[in-house]
Every structure is written in structure tokens, then in C-alpha cells.
Amino acid sequence: MDTRYAIADPWLLQPLPLFGSLTPADYDHLGFMCGLEVHQQLLTQRKLFCRCPAGQYNKDHHDAEILRHMRPTLSEMGEYDGTALMEFKTRKNITYLLDRKTVCTYEMDDAPPFEIDDEALDRAIGVSMLLDLNIVGEVHITRKQYLDGSIPTGFQRTAIIGTDGDIPFGDRMIHIRALSIEEDSCREVSDRGHERVYRTDRLGMPLIETVTDPDMKTPDEAMEVGQIIRRLARASGLVRTGSGAGRQDVNVSVTGGTRIEIKGVASLRAVPRLTHNEALRQRSLVGIKAELARRGITAENIDGTGHDVTSIVNSTACKFIRKAVDKGATVMAIALPGFQGLLQAPTQPRTTFLKEFSDRVRVIACIDDLPNLVVSTEDVPTLSSGEWDRVGKTCGVDHDVPVILVWGREQDAQTAINEIVIRAREATQGVPEETRQALDDGTNGFERVLPGADRMYPDTDLPPIRLEDDRVATIRASLGLRPWEREVHLREMGVGADLAERMSRHRAWDLFETLAGDLTDKTFISAHQLASLLLDRSCPRPASRLAAEPWWRETLAAVQAGSVLPEGVWHAEDELPAKMSETEARAAFEAAVASVPADKPVGERQCEDFIMGHIMPALRGKVAGRLVRSWIRKDAK
Amino acid sequence: MSDHNEDYKGYRTPTLGLLQKEAAPVWSQVVLHTTGGDFTGLILPRSETADADHIVLKLDTGYNIGVRWDTVQSITVNGRKEANYQIPEKAFPFDPKKPRVKLFGTGGTIASRLDYRTGAVIPAFSPGELYGSVPELADICNMETEKLYGVFSENMGPEEWMGTARAVAAEIEKGVAGIVVGHGTDTMHHTAAALSFMLQDSPVPIVMVGSQRSSDRPSSDAAINLINATRTAATSDIAEVMVCMFGPTSDEYGLLHRGTRVRKMHSSYRSTFRTLSDIPLGKIDENGVAPFRQDYNPRRDDNQLKLNAVFDDRVSLVYYYPNMKPDVIDSLVDNGYQGIVIAGTGLGHVNKPLYPALDRARKAGVHVYMTVQTLWGYVQMYVYETGRELMGKGVVPAANMLPEVAYVKLGWALGQSHDPEVVQKIMLTAVNGETTDREPYNGYLVLQGGIPEVEEFISAHRR
């Protein structure tokens, strides 16, 4: 190979560092920064802007379908928003599946919105307060354009509820930029070629989106902060829990890179690996940019001409290309002089720079049978060397210059060539602004060009909503402590550290708080014992949450009155075992001792335990274990 | 200082006073220091219809919020960033081989641009603006545009109907392949009826079009409707006054409705326009017009048409309801109305207490016509005694004319004569399908949801 094309940056030549192998210092060196957009569905009866029931999903049934297309609207500058333009290029037929139980004419975009659901708004304000945000005086519904069809209107109705708050994280604070309330989008069923299908049951569900600053310095921190935000809302009881009720967008950048949004990450556990891999990808693209600059390649001198080479490859032995040609596909070639050796550079585990091109071709040109492109310099068998020579000649380049081949419907193949050129030119700028999708293996793929603030505009269908002081005050008064505040409170009450941490984010907290209010110095049960009882799954209790409070109140009253022992609560079956008077207890003890076998183990402690083990089943819950043990000791003496 | 100061556009006391004191006019980049914390953004103009208590702030993220004036303790102004409303134009390409289509605007926004900074929807109407937002039009025709009015469709009335008719006639006489009239959808069928009567025997299509979803949204039906209407105007063999709007709610095709038989039937659906008691003229998609019937006025290559732009607006449309009092009719007569169209119940009935009022109306020379509020079907006033009694009081059955169409036609007829016989002859002689001799079995197909076979049809077809 021409020595001009020897790669100088070792990063591009070596295997990428494995997930788990980097230290915080390594991430710091990369300039790793990560922010989160945490989405959680609010717990409401109805959807946000219509009266359809919330939270009913059925993935197997629909009653009707409608077909729509999305058309970008022009901004005042006469230019389409980047994403808008891309989505228009894809010219998708969008089919919506409708279930009459969960969808009305509003979701179909055949009726204007109803007024915002007050329950949802109150709950969003509640969570905003827990995050210490500044609550707005007036809520303005805004339209955020989405041209992928995931919302039939082509925009999402969304509104800011609060801005600028902080939550504690270890010894520092994480800044919360804003919380917005918004309607959820459709669930994608399939997306093949020019046909995309969505299910509409989730559409319109009330969501909150909590946006943090890029304050997280390592992949693990990103997960941990996400957990704090999720738990805060969940512990408040204001949001839905369970699968599908929460997901996050993760923003990652490294030095020299750009803010990349990885959309729709369902599980926080996936965040560390995803963000690690994205950091690697950006580092690779930064390296490729430097390498291209060193080689004198600029966006301007990348030639955008594609060549129709169908006639050269129409009898190729390469099966997938031959099959496409036989079905009438056009095959086009584009040469990328100056990219020698770079298309094979690693960007993520099992992934090379070439995938950046393949992704664009898949998403934008709608050519999604993989492989959807081949490259002449790839180390896998594709065209014969004779065919590659003729393709190279058609493109007017030497055989060491990478030539990419794409095939599909004529218009799609041309779109694919255009996109390859756009992506190649972007490589000279570093990391292109994109939203990317999380893949199951922890890597990510191109989803769409990153939309800007340009796609936001006020919703003319709904007036601003004035938040009256008394409404805000009522919501504030209804909020309890935040988990971290609960933890401090629990510790002050004498609850042990582990138990306090668990109880602080457990749904039994409300019950604990209510019951703990009745505890006094003179009661026979401590806050620690109470927390332990409430969190111990082996402790019997009513199955329904509604019945739980009266049951616990009665139980604790008995314990506090001294008629039931705290440990008696564990041994309640149909009813609580009554505490025995000392006389009864002594009699029962003596009866039980009589039946203890004579051959006791050697050793004072072992002997004691042996006797306890034999007599406690009859006495458990009715007599304090401490008292029984003291009697055994006394008798032994 | 005035409350209508441009620098503080839309702000009123007390918020105006605060902004003036802090020297923070609209387009200021500010930090509002409030009792509830700081808010950073750009001050936007305030809507005139919103309350006087809030400052509208656009945040960097593009979101807007409102901040109540009395929570603001101070304002730091960090600069200024004014939006400009420039709409770029690209010249509409001219192709000598393509037909000439004239687009008249009356006020509905067919195409528009969005000013993202303010959310203002800026109508795009000149050929250049239209080309910028619906470039497909250039594949169909050479387009010229003329703005006649800028009103919401509820404000269209006889003056606008007559003015539009005259403008269309003048254009047709000059020679044009077809006419498109952009119109708000609410009263599009009133205007369609008026144009049907005022412009007869047109040699070219006169196509009315609008949108149910505003053109600033990606899911709008506006572009497809405009493309369909323009293609109809340029190429259709049907040379009538038509309404061209979505057929189904899906993006599939448009329907061409005869201007006298069409009605807006849903407040918000895309597929709101339906032909009643008959079938539409045809459908239109990217493959062109497909007529459903042959009894239309075909395109001719002359420039002749009959213009008869007259209207007497002393006409009312009365929607009858049980327990209607005679004073409703009396007050119309007392106020000098010359014509009354009643939308009666069933086959065309009103209650007995109205009889004296109807007698009085006849004596005053008021022309009274009966239509049906069932919308589908004919008036038939012989079946029941009530009908016969009403006819005895001079109420004329208007066959299967739609109530709104009868209202427009009576005004147009009274614009020509007040002689009861002449008026009746005009009213009962069909100009173009406003009354028909027969109602086909498929002129009334309101599919009833829930019926198994209907549900089966719906699930098999995108509607």
C-alpha cells in the first residue's frame, strides 16, 4: 500500500478497549460526558389529550388501519429541519393499527386535542417539585416535530413544567435542566423498505421527561443517576411502574466528538455498556477525521458522482448481488479516494466504520436487506477481481481506492449513493450529529439526523394553562419526603443503614410513615423493628394494600399495648398469638422442658441452643425468646 | 405609553409596566429572577387573547413557558434576537407544454410556512411561495395566483360569492385550463353552491379546495388536496364547480363532489366532505381523475360561460325544533326577510302553532321553502296531513335540495325576481344537480360501526 495511507493513530489499528476495562481516569482522558433524558409514564386514568383509557395494550389485535405520509414543513429560513429532510427522503408509507378500545379520533389526528388531563398535569408538577425545579407560572403546550411517523400528527405535544433543579449524587449535585410533560408515541411494529407500521395503543399516554445536564463522568454514573431519578418518581407513587413504563434517551460525547443521543433505552442496566461503546465510536471517528485531514481530504474534494455498474455485475458470481440484479435492481458504485484502510477501522465491538455507511443506506435509502453494500477493499469474497477492476475503471480510480457498491430500486440506489457521499463528507468533520438506536448487543446504530430546537413551535390548538397558586400549594402539600430525605429520617429514628436505604424507596414507605407516627418511647416496638416487619416478605400480612393499613394498625396497637410480642407478628397465621402472662409462660416452659431429650450436646452454649430448639416451637410468638433463654440459663445453674 | 406598543407586542398592564420598568422589550434575551428561581430565555410577543399576567419566554430548547409578572423580582437583559418573517420564494417554473391553472385565494391557508420562533403560521400563497412548499405543483401546470379575500370561511358571504364568481368568469373568458379556489372548509359547501348557480356551463373545471389539518403540520392534508385539486383543474374532463377533498382519512385519494350536493359532515375528520343522496363525480389521485359517472358537463375548448352573480340577502334558514314558537317566523317577517328556507322534520314538517305565522308570512309576500333536516332524502308533503296543510299555507317543497343549498339558491333566485311563480320556477328547476329526479340506492351509505360486516369491511380497507 501507498505509504501516504499508513494510519498514524494507533487507536484505529488496535482492538477497542473492552467494556469494564477502563477506569474513571481513562474516561476522563477521553473527555466522556453523559446526560440523561428519563421518560416515565404518569399514573393516570386517561391519556394526556383525550379521554381514552391509559395503560391498556394489546399487541395481537387491531380493528382498522389507516395510511398516512409525513411531509416536512418549512421553517422561516426556507430550509427543512435536518431530520425533516431526511425523513422526507425516505418517503415511507406509514400504516397505523387502530384498536377501538384504546384509540379515538384524536390519536388518528382526525380531531383536535381535548384539554390536558388534570390528573397528569398535577402529577407532573408533583415530580417537578420533588426534583426541586422552578415551576413555571403558565404551561405552554409546544409541538415538537417528529417525521418518522411515530406520532400521526407529525409532532408531539409537550410542555415544560419546571426548570433548573439539583439532586444529590454521592458528594456532588446533578443538575436537572427541565421536566416536561408529553404524550407518548406509537409502538413500532415493523419497518421494512418503504413500509413502516405502528401500533397506536401507547400513543397519547402521559409521560414525563426529566433532562439532566451532561454531568455524568463514567458509564456507571449514568446508570446510577438514572436509577435515582427513576426511583424518586416511583417512590412518590406518581408514575407507572413495570415493563414499558419507563425508558431513557442517553446523550454521550467525548473530546472532539459531539452530543449523540441514543434513543429509547428500555433498561438502565444497558446504559453503561451502551455509553462505553458510544464513547469508543466517537473516539474512532475523531481519529478518522484527523487521519483524513492529514491526507488532505476535505468535504469539498470528495467527488459525489455515483456510477451505474449494473451491466458490469449482471452475471456476477456474488450471490446476493446477482439475486438483486435478477429482480431488476440497479447497482451503483462510488469511489472514496483517501479512505484507504479507514473503512475497516473499528468503531464499536464487532463493528467497523463501514457500518456507518451501511446504516445510512438502510435507514434513508430504505435498502434494508443486509448486506446492503460491499466495498472493494473488504477482506471478504464479493465481486471477482476482474469485476472490481472494471468497476474501479468506471469510477476512474486505482484498485487500492475503496469503491462501495449499493443496489436496489433505481431511485433508492441513487439515494444510497447520495447518502454515502454525505456520510463520507461528514467524516471530515468528525462525529455527525445523529440520534442513534440502542442495539441488544450494547452497540448502537444510526436512527436519524439529530433534530434541533428548530422543530419546536407553539401548539395553536390549546391555550396556555395558568397554574394558580392554590393548585401548586395543594400539590406541594401532598408530597412526602424524597428517598434521600426519607433515608436520613429513618436513620434518625434508629433504623439501621441497610434497612433505611431499602425502606426509603419501597412502596411500604407510606405505611411505615403512617404507623411510625404512633410509636412512642414507651411502646414495645422500635422503628427498626417496624421497618423490618414491613419489608420482611415472610411476615404474614393482608394481600391487598387497602386492607394493609387497618391490619397493621390493629397489630401494632396490640404490640404497643403489650398483649402481643413483636416477634408474634411473624408467627401470626389466622390471628395474632396472644402474649402469655409470666405465670402461663413459666408453666408452658416447664411442660416443654420436660420433653427435651436427655442426651444434650456438650458445651454450655450448644446445650442452651439445643433446649431452645426443642421448646421454642410451642412458645414462639407467645413468650419472648430472651425470657426463655434466661430461664434455661437459670435452670442450668 | 400605549398598551399597544410594538416593542412590547401583546403585553398589557400590569406585565407591560414591569417589562418597561426593566427595559426588557420583546426579543430580549433575559434571565427572569423570580420568587421560584431563575428562568432564562427569549421574551416573545404575547397573544392578544391570553391573559395580561404572564411573560412568554422561549427557552434555548425551543420550549415556551409563561412566567407570572408578580413573581418576577428583577430581569437581567443579555441581548436581543429578533425573528424575521422573510419567506423565501423560488420562481414557479414555466413550461410552455403545461396547462395554465389559476388559483384564487379567499382566506383559507392552503399552504403555509411556520415561523418556529414565534409559532406564527405564515400563509404561502404567491406562486413562488407555493412552489417552495408544494413543488409537485410544477409537474402539473403553470400556476398563477390571485388573492381575492383574506377571511375565515365563516365570514364568506354573498358579496364574496359574487366577487369570486366574477373573478372566475373573467379568468375563464381570458382562457385557462382550470380554476382552483382555495377556501376555508367550514362554509366551502355554501360557496360551492353559490358558484354553481352564479357560474353556469363553464368550459373548464372550477375546483374548490381546502384543508382539515392546517398546512403547518407534517400530517396535513393540505398539500395532497392542493395537488389533487390542481391536477383536476388542469386535466379533468369534468367541467363543473366541484369540491376536491380527501376521500378516506387515509392518504389515498381525493373525491370530486358536485358543488350542489356536497356538505361538510364532520367537524374535524379529513374525510369530512360527502356527497349526499347521490354519488360523487369521481376520484382523483396521482394517476388522474377517474369519473364514477358519465352525466357531467364535459370540458370544452371555448371560453364561454354564463355569469349570473346576483343575490338578495334577505333570506333566512330556519332549523325547526319541537316547540318552536311562531315568533321566530314572525320576527323574520317583521324584519323584512323575503325568503325563508325551513329545515323541517322527517318528510318536511313543522308544528301547528307555527301555522298562523306561516299564513302571515305568505300574506307579507315571503317565499317559504321546505327542506329536510334529515339531509338525505326528499321532502314529501302529501304523506301526512301536516304536509298538506303546510302546502296550503304556501310552503313549497324543495325536493331533495340540501338546506344550505336551498338557502343559497333562494337568495340567488330572489336576486333575479320577487314574482312567486318565477322564483318557484328557478327554485325547482335544477341548475346542476341541486335537486335530482331520483335518489340512487347508494346515495345514502352511512356505514354503521359495530355491524360485523361493516367492521370486516373497515378492517380490510384503510378508511
HADDOCK unambig.tbl for C-alpha pairs under 7 A between the chains (distance, minus, plus):
assign (segid A and resid 63 and name CA) (segid B and resid 459 and name CA) 5.54 0.50 0.50
assign (segid A and resid 64 and name CA) (segid B and resid 458 and name CA) 5.93 0.50 0.50
assign (segid A and resid 64 and name CA) (segid B and resid 459 and name CA) 4.31 0.50 0.50
assign (segid A and resid 65 and name CA) (segid B and resid 459 and name CA) 6.56 0.50 0.50
assign (segid A and resid 65 and name CA) (segid B and resid 462 and name CA) 5.28 0.50 0.50
assign (segid A and resid 66 and name CA) (segid B and resid 250 and name CA) 5.16 0.50 0.50
assign (segid A and resid 66 and name CA) (segid B and resid 462 and name CA) 4.85 0.50 0.50
assign (segid A and resid 66 and name CA) (segid B and resid 463 and name CA) 6.17 0.50 0.50
assign (segid A and resid 67 and name CA) (segid B and resid 250 and name CA) 4.66 0.50 0.50
assign (segid A and resid 67 and name CA) (segid B and resid 251 and name CA) 5.75 0.50 0.50
assign (segid A and resid 67 and name CA) (segid B and resid 462 and name CA) 6.56 0.50 0.50
assign (segid A and resid 68 and name CA) (segid B and resid 250 and name CA) 5.68 0.50 0.50
assign (segid A and resid 68 and name CA) (segid B and resid 251 and name CA) 5.06 0.50 0.50
assign (segid A and resid 69 and name CA) (segid B and resid 219 and name CA) 6.76 0.50 0.50
assign (segid A and resid 69 and name CA) (segid B and resid 251 and name CA) 6.87 0.50 0.50
assign (segid A and resid 70 and name CA) (segid B and resid 218 and name CA) 5.16 0.50 0.50
assign (segid A and resid 70 and name CA) (segid B and resid 219 and name CA) 5.38 0.50 0.50
assign (segid A and resid 71 and name CA) (segid B and resid 218 and name CA) 4.62 0.50 0.50
assign (segid A and resid 71 and name CA) (segid B and resid 219 and name CA) 6.49 0.50 0.50
assign (segid A and resid 72 and name CA) (segid B and resid 218 and name CA) 5.29 0.50 0.50
assign (segid A and resid 73 and name CA) (segid B and resid 113 and name CA) 6.69 0.50 0.50
assign (segid A and resid 73 and name CA) (segid B and resid 216 and name CA) 5.98 0.50 0.50
assign (segid A and resid 73 and name CA) (segid B and resid 217 and name CA) 6.55 0.50 0.50
assign (segid A and resid 73 and name CA) (segid B and resid 218 and name CA) 6.06 0.50 0.50
assign (segid A and resid 74 and name CA) (segid B and resid 113 and name CA) 5.53 0.50 0.50
assign (segid A and resid 74 and name CA) (segid B and resid 114 and name CA) 6.39 0.50 0.50
assign (segid A and resid 74 and name CA) (segid B and resid 133 and name CA) 6.93 0.50 0.50
assign (segid A and resid 75 and name CA) (segid B and resid 113 and name CA) 6.23 0.50 0.50
assign (segid A and resid 75 and name CA) (segid B and resid 114 and name CA) 5.34 0.50 0.50
assign (segid A and resid 75 and name CA) (segid B and resid 115 and name CA) 5.91 0.50 0.50
assign (segid A and resid 75 and name CA) (segid B and resid 116 and name CA) 6.28 0.50 0.50
assign (segid A and resid 76 and name CA) (segid B and resid 85 and name CA) 6.62 0.50 0.50
assign (segid A and resid 76 and name CA) (segid B and resid 86 and name CA) 6.60 0.50 0.50
assign (segid A and resid 76 and name CA) (segid B and resid 87 and name CA) 6.08 0.50 0.50
assign (segid A and resid 76 and name CA) (segid B and resid 113 and name CA) 6.42 0.50 0.50
assign (segid A and resid 76 and name CA) (segid B and resid 114 and name CA) 5.97 0.50 0.50
assign (segid A and resid 76 and name CA) (segid B and resid 115 and name CA) 4.96 0.50 0.50
assign (segid A and resid 76 and name CA) (segid B and resid 116 and name CA) 6.96 0.50 0.50
assign (segid A and resid 78 and name CA) (segid B and resid 87 and name CA) 6.82 0.50 0.50
assign (segid A and resid 78 and name CA) (segid B and resid 88 and name CA) 5.87 0.50 0.50
assign (segid A and resid 110 and name CA) (segid B and resid 268 and name CA) 5.70 0.50 0.50
assign (segid A and resid 110 and name CA) (segid B and resid 269 and name CA) 4.53 0.50 0.50
assign (segid A and resid 110 and name CA) (segid B and resid 270 and name CA) 6.28 0.50 0.50
assign (segid A and resid 111 and name CA) (segid B and resid 268 and name CA) 5.02 0.50 0.50
assign (segid A and resid 111 and name CA) (segid B and resid 269 and name CA) 6.35 0.50 0.50
assign (segid A and resid 134 and name CA) (segid B and resid 36 and name CA) 5.41 0.50 0.50
assign (segid A and resid 134 and name CA) (segid B and resid 37 and name CA) 5.47 0.50 0.50
assign (segid A and resid 135 and name CA) (segid B and resid 36 and name CA) 6.83 0.50 0.50
assign (segid A and resid 136 and name CA) (segid B and resid 65 and name CA) 6.48 0.50 0.50
assign (segid A and resid 136 and name CA) (segid B and resid 66 and name CA) 6.25 0.50 0.50
assign (segid A and resid 136 and name CA) (segid B and resid 67 and name CA) 5.88 0.50 0.50
assign (segid A and resid 137 and name CA) (segid B and resid 66 and name CA) 5.42 0.50 0.50
assign (segid A and resid 137 and name CA) (segid B and resid 67 and name CA) 4.51 0.50 0.50
assign (segid A and resid 137 and name CA) (segid B and resid 68 and name CA) 5.18 0.50 0.50
assign (segid A and resid 138 and name CA) (segid B and resid 65 and name CA) 6.13 0.50 0.50
assign (segid A and resid 138 and name CA) (segid B and resid 66 and name CA) 4.23 0.50 0.50
assign (segid A and resid 138 and name CA) (segid B and resid 67 and name CA) 6.06 0.50 0.50
assign (segid A and resid 139 and name CA) (segid B and resid 65 and name CA) 5.76 0.50 0.50
assign (segid A and resid 139 and name CA) (segid B and resid 66 and name CA) 6.24 0.50 0.50
assign (segid A and resid 140 and name CA) (segid B and resid 64 and name CA) 5.82 0.50 0.50
assign (segid A and resid 140 and name CA) (segid B and resid 65 and name CA) 5.32 0.50 0.50
assign (segid A and resid 140 and name CA) (segid B and resid 66 and name CA) 6.79 0.50 0.50
assign (segid A and resid 142 and name CA) (segid B and resid 63 and name CA) 6.36 0.50 0.50
assign (segid A and resid 142 and name CA) (segid B and resid 64 and name CA) 6.95 0.50 0.50
assign (segid A and resid 147 and name CA) (segid B and resid 218 and name CA) 6.93 0.50 0.50
assign (segid A and resid 152 and name CA) (segid B and resid 219 and name CA) 6.64 0.50 0.50
assign (segid A and resid 153 and name CA) (segid B and resid 218 and name CA) 6.74 0.50 0.50
assign (segid A and resid 153 and name CA) (segid B and resid 219 and name CA) 5.13 0.50 0.50
assign (segid A and resid 154 and name CA) (segid B and resid 217 and name CA) 6.50 0.50 0.50
assign (segid A and resid 154 and name CA) (segid B and resid 218 and name CA) 4.89 0.50 0.50
assign (segid A and resid 154 and name CA) (segid B and resid 219 and name CA) 5.41 0.50 0.50
assign (segid A and resid 159 and name CA) (segid B and resid 63 and name CA) 6.99 0.50 0.50
assign (segid A and resid 160 and name CA) (segid B and resid 63 and name CA) 6.74 0.50 0.50
assign (segid A and resid 160 and name CA) (segid B and resid 65 and name CA) 6.60 0.50 0.50
assign (segid A and resid 453 and name CA) (segid B and resid 61 and name CA) 5.39 0.50 0.50
assign (segid A and resid 453 and name CA) (segid B and resid 62 and name CA) 4.82 0.50 0.50
assign (segid A and resid 454 and name CA) (segid B and resid 62 and name CA) 6.88 0.50 0.50
assign (segid A and resid 454 and name CA) (segid B and resid 116 and name CA) 6.25 0.50 0.50
assign (segid A and resid 456 and name CA) (segid B and resid 62 and name CA) 5.29 0.50 0.50
assign (segid A and resid 456 and name CA) (segid B and resid 63 and name CA) 6.56 0.50 0.50
assign (segid A and resid 456 and name CA) (segid B and resid 116 and name CA) 6.42 0.50 0.50
assign (segid A and resid 457 and name CA) (segid B and resid 116 and name CA) 5.18 0.50 0.50
assign (segid A and resid 457 and name CA) (segid B and resid 117 and name CA) 6.93 0.50 0.50
assign (segid A and resid 457 and name CA) (segid B and resid 119 and name CA) 4.89 0.50 0.50
assign (segid A and resid 458 and name CA) (segid B and resid 119 and name CA) 5.17 0.50 0.50
